Amino acid sequence: MRSRFRPSGLHWPVVVPVLAALVLALTWGRSLSAALVALVSVLLGGAVLSAVHHAEVIAHRVGEPFGSLVLAVAVTVIEVALIVTLMADGGDKSSSLARDTVFAAVMITCNGIVGLSLLVGALRRRVAVFNAEGTAAAFGTVATLAGLSLVLPTFTTSTPGPQFSPAQLVFAALAALILYGLFVATQTVRHRDYFLPVTAEGVVIDTDDHADPPSTRTALTSVGLLAVALLAVVGLAKGVSPAIESAVAAAGLPASVVGVVIALLVLLPETIAALRAARRDRVQTSLNLGLGSAMASIGLTIPAVAAASVWLEGPLLLGLGATHMVLLALTLVVGTLTVIPGRATPLQGGVHLSLLAAYVVLAVSP
């Protein structure tokens, strides 16, 4: 079978990321008019779609679970850079930015991406089938990272407020890095088969029968264009954020809604990639993307902001409030019950999506 990823000259996945990056460079730090906001929004959507395309090319070349790991880590690294930049510019008012962004990412990935993937997979085959061993390991790591980084600071007493003392922050950062590193080693080396898609009978699918893998040159080109596209997605999302803030303020909504909207934009490439995988009966790949993104968001953001706190002014608030802790607890309990059987019906997908809906509603109306 001929490869669906063969090069065909300049086409939209090549042109759009470059054009989006050029517009980003020209508009960075400037106030955008209504016409420019519309143009940036169109390019933002194009950059998202091109990022998904190049991520699929890379994934097809390197195979699972490496492919989903590439997209999750790439998005998170750029997201972390954006968070640190905003914290450096925002002063005290950005003291809770890392917490709000990470929690939004956890809710969107663990409930939104996971819920949509299970729903699409189950509606297609009546029951969505995945590898319980790998998914449970990923979800357990997410639960531990979220508890150590987002829940514990609310109850520590060494420092006033929902924040860690310097020694506690160092421990949380090291624990996040070590756990994330252990998970990546487990996923890609020692127990790679736990994270591969499975058939309805539970047989591991270690090959893709639909197309020949792309060439090394094509894959390397996609790596570079994926980086450009993701940089454009995050940068353009930041560029339109003032317009979003103005719209949110005009609607009388809380400022936290802006963070939810930006998180949705940043995670859009992974969401689309996960849905496409679920439609191809690769639900395990979808779960790798969702849970891997949640894990990378915590495991890379917390160490980064811990290091940045040395030179950033103001407190670093990491502890969640009571409402968000309830939502996190429900997510962890429901997620545990979902992954244990290794099979899910549309009901499980709907339950996860209802938790995401609750998070969004409470963000709009606390």
C-alpha positions in Angstrom: 0.0 0.0 0.0 1.3 3.4 -0.9 2.0 5.8 2.0 -0.6 8.5 2.8 2.3 10.6 4.1 4.4 10.9 1.0 5.6 14.4 0.3 3.7 16.4 -2.3 5.5 19.8 -2.4 4.3 22.8 -0.6 0.8 22.1 0.8 -1.3 23.6 3.7 0.4 21.7 6.6 3.7 23.2 5.5 2.5 26.7 4.6 0.1 27.4 7.5 2.6 26.9 10.4 5.2 29.2 8.7 2.5 31.8 7.9 1.2 31.6 11.5 4.7 32.0 13.0 5.3 35.0 10.7 2.1 36.7 11.9 3.0 35.8 15.5 6.4 37.6 15.0 4.7 40.7 13.5 2.0 41.0 16.1 3.8 39.9 19.3 3.3 42.4 22.1 1.0 44.6 20.1 -2.6 45.5 20.6 -4.8 43.8 17.9 -7.6 45.4 16.1 -10.9 43.5 15.4 -9.7 42.6 11.9 -6.3 41.3 13.2 -8.1 39.3 15.9 -10.2 37.6 13.2 -7.1 36.9 11.1 -5.1 35.5 14.1 -8.1 33.3 15.0 -8.2 31.8 11.5 -4.5 31.1 11.6 -4.7 29.7 15.1 -7.3 27.2 13.9 -5.0 26.3 10.9 -2.0 25.9 13.1 -3.9 23.5 15.3 -4.9 21.4 12.4 -1.4 21.4 10.9 0.0 20.4 14.4 -2.3 17.4 14.5 -1.3 16.4 10.9 2.5 16.5 11.7 2.0 14.7 15.0 0.2 11.9 13.2 3.1 11.7 10.7 5.6 11.4 13.5 3.5 8.9 15.4 3.2 6.8 12.3 6.9 6.8 11.8 8.0 6.1 15.4 4.9 4.0 16.4 3.1 4.0 19.7 3.5 5.0 22.5 6.3 7.3 21.3 4.0 9.2 18.9 1.5 10.3 21.6 4.4 11.1 23.9 6.0 13.5 21.3 2.8 15.6 21.0 2.1 15.6 24.7 5.6 16.7 25.7 5.9 19.2 22.8 2.7 21.0 23.8 3.6 21.0 27.4 7.1 22.4 27.0 5.8 25.4 25.1 2.9 25.8 27.5 5.4 25.9 30.4 7.4 28.5 28.7 4.3 30.6 28.2 3.3 30.2 31.9 6.8 31.3 33.1 6.8 34.3 30.7 3.3 35.4 31.9 4.3 35.0 35.5 7.4 37.1 34.9 5.3 39.9 33.4 2.3 39.7 35.8 3.8 40.2 39.3 1.6 39.4 42.3 -1.5 39.1 40.2 -0.1 36.0 38.4 0.8 34.2 41.7 -2.0 31.6 41.0 -1.4 31.3 37.3 0.5 28.0 37.4 -2.1 26.4 39.6 -5.0 27.5 37.6 -3.4 26.5 34.3 -2.3 23.1 35.5 -5.7 22.3 37.1 -7.5 23.4 33.9 -5.2 21.1 31.9 -5.9 18.2 34.3 -9.7 18.7 34.1 -9.7 19.1 30.3 -7.5 16.1 29.6 -8.7 13.6 32.3 -12.4 14.4 31.7 -12.6 16.2 28.3 -10.1 14.2 26.1 -10.7 10.9 28.0 -14.5 11.3 28.0 -14.7 12.2 24.3 -12.4 9.4 23.3 -14.3 6.8 25.3 -17.6 8.1 23.9 -16.4 8.1 20.3 -14.8 4.6 20.7 -17.9 3.1 22.4 -20.4 4.6 20.0 -18.3 3.1 17.1 -17.9 -0.4 18.5 -20.5 -0.4 21.3 -17.7 -0.9 23.8 -14.4 1.0 23.9 -11.5 -1.4 24.6 -8.1 -0.3 26.0 -5.2 -1.8 28.0 -6.1 -1.6 31.7 -2.5 -2.1 32.9 -1.0 0.9 31.1 -4.0 3.2 31.5 -4.2 2.5 35.3 -0.4 3.2 35.6 -0.8 6.5 33.8 -3.9 7.5 35.8 -2.3 6.5 39.1 0.7 8.7 38.3 -1.5 11.7 37.4 -3.4 11.2 40.7 -0.2 11.2 42.7 1.2 14.2 40.9 -2.0 16.2 41.3 -2.2 15.3 45.0 1.4 16.2 45.8 1.4 19.4 43.8 -2.1 20.8 44.0 -3.8 19.4 47.2 -1.0 19.3 49.8 -0.1 23.0 49.6 -3.6 23.8 50.9 -2.9 21.9 54.1 0.7 22.7 54.9 1.4 25.0 57.8 5.1 26.1 57.3 4.1 29.0 55.1 0.8 31.0 55.3 -1.6 30.5 52.5 -2.0 27.6 49.9 1.7 27.5 49.1 4.8 25.4 49.9 7.8 26.4 51.9 11.0 26.5 49.8 12.1 23.0 51.1 8.6 21.6 50.3 8.6 23.2 46.9 12.0 21.6 46.1 10.6 18.2 47.2 7.5 18.6 45.1 9.5 19.6 42.0 11.9 16.7 42.4 9.1 14.2 43.0 7.3 15.5 39.9 10.4 15.1 37.7 11.2 11.6 39.1 7.7 10.3 38.7 7.4 11.6 35.2 10.8 10.2 34.3 9.8 6.8 35.7 6.6 6.8 33.8 8.2 7.6 30.5 10.8 4.8 31.0 7.9 2.4 31.8 5.9 3.6 28.8 8.6 3.5 26.2 11.1 0.8 27.4 10.2 -1.7 30.1 6.5 -2.1 29.5 5.8 -0.6 26.2 3.2 -3.2 25.3 1.0 -2.0 28.2 0.4 1.3 26.2 -0.3 -0.2 22.8 -3.8 -0.4 21.4 -5.7 -3.6 21.7 -8.4 -5.4 19.8 -11.8 -6.3 21.2 -10.4 -9.7 22.2 -7.5 -8.0 24.1 -4.8 -8.7 21.5 -2.1 -6.0 21.4 -1.8 -4.1 18.1 1.8 -3.4 17.5 1.6 -2.4 13.8 -0.4 -0.1 11.6 -1.9 -2.0 8.7 -3.4 1.1 7.0 -0.3 2.7 5.4 3.5 2.4 5.0 5.4 4.6 7.5 6.8 7.9 6.1 10.4 8.3 5.3 12.9 9.6 7.8 13.2 12.9 5.9 9.4 13.4 6.0 9.3 12.6 9.7 12.1 15.0 10.5 10.4 17.7 8.5 7.3 17.1 10.4 9.2 17.4 13.7 10.3 20.9 12.8 6.9 21.9 11.5 5.2 20.5 14.6 7.4 22.7 16.8 6.6 25.7 14.7 2.9 25.0 14.7 2.7 24.5 18.4 4.7 27.6 19.1 2.3 29.5 16.8 -0.7 28.0 18.6 0.5 29.1 22.1 1.8 32.4 20.9 -1.3 33.3 18.9 -3.5 32.2 21.8 -1.7 34.6 24.0 -2.1 37.3 21.4 -5.9 37.0 21.3 -6.1 36.7 25.1 -6.7 40.4 25.6 -9.7 40.2 23.2 -10.9 37.2 25.2 -10.4 39.1 28.4 -12.4 42.0 27.1 -15.2 39.8 25.9 -15.3 37.9 29.3 -15.3 41.2 31.2 -18.1 42.6 29.0 -20.2 39.5 29.6 -19.7 40.0 33.4 -17.9 36.6 33.8 -15.1 35.8 36.3 -11.5 36.4 35.1 -10.8 32.6 35.6 -12.9 31.9 32.5 -10.0 33.4 30.4 -7.7 30.7 31.7 -10.2 28.0 30.8 -10.5 29.4 27.2 -6.8 29.6 26.8 -6.3 26.1 28.1 -8.9 24.8 25.7 -7.1 26.5 22.8 -3.7 25.1 23.8 -4.9 21.6 24.2 -6.9 21.6 21.0 -4.3 19.8 18.9 -4.2 16.9 21.4 -8.0 16.7 21.5 -8.3 16.5 17.8 -5.5 13.9 17.6 -7.2 11.8 20.3 -10.6 11.9 18.6 -9.0 10.8 15.3 -7.3 7.9 17.0 -10.6 6.9 18.7 -12.4 6.9 15.4 -9.7 4.4 14.1 -10.4 2.1 17.1 -7.2 3.2 18.8 -8.7 4.2 22.1 -5.5 3.4 23.9 -3.6 5.9 21.8 -6.3 8.5 22.7 -5.9 7.7 26.4 -2.1 8.0 26.1 -2.6 11.5 24.7 -5.0 12.6 27.3 -3.4 11.2 30.4 0.1 11.8 29.1 -0.7 15.5 28.6 -2.1 15.8 32.2 1.0 14.1 33.5 3.4 16.3 31.5 1.5 19.4 32.5 2.1 18.7 36.2 5.5 17.0 35.9 7.1 19.7 33.8 5.2 22.8 35.0 5.8 22.4 38.7 9.6 22.0 38.4 9.8 24.9 36.0 7.9 27.3 38.2 9.8 26.1 41.2 13.0 27.0 39.5 11.6 30.3 38.2 10.4 31.2 41.7 14.0 31.9 42.6 13.9 35.1 40.6 10.2 35.8 40.3 8.6 38.2 42.7 5.5 37.4 44.7 4.1 34.2 46.2 3.6 31.0 44.3 0.1 29.8 45.1 -0.4 26.1 44.3 -3.1 24.8 46.6 -6.6 24.3 45.3 -9.7 25.6 46.9 -12.5 23.4 48.3 -14.6 23.4 45.2 -11.8 22.4 42.9 -10.6 19.7 45.3 -14.1 18.2 45.2 -14.0 18.2 41.4 -10.5 16.6 41.5 -11.6 14.0 43.9 -14.6 13.1 41.8 -12.3 12.9 38.7 -9.9 10.6 40.4 -12.6 8.3 41.8 -14.5 8.1 38.5 -11.3 7.7 36.5 -10.2 4.8 38.7 -13.5 3.0 38.2 -13.3 3.6 34.4 -9.9 2.2 33.8 -10.0 -0.9 36.0 -12.2 -3.1 33.7 -10.2 -2.1 30.5 -13.6 -1.6 28.7 -16.0 1.3 28.7 -19.5 2.1 27.4 -20.8 5.5 26.3 -22.0 5.9 30.0 -18.4 6.3 31.2 -17.6 8.8 28.5 -20.7 10.8 29.5 -19.8 10.8 33.2 -16.3 12.2 32.5 -17.8 14.9 30.2 -20.3 15.8 32.9 -17.4 16.5 35.3 -15.8 18.7 32.7 -19.1 20.5 32.2 -19.3 21.0 36.0 -15.8 22.5 36.0 -16.7 25.0 33.2 -20.0 26.0 34.8 -18.3 26.6 38.2 -15.6 28.6 36.4 -18.4 30.8 34.9 -20.5 30.9 38.0 -18.3 30.1 41.1 
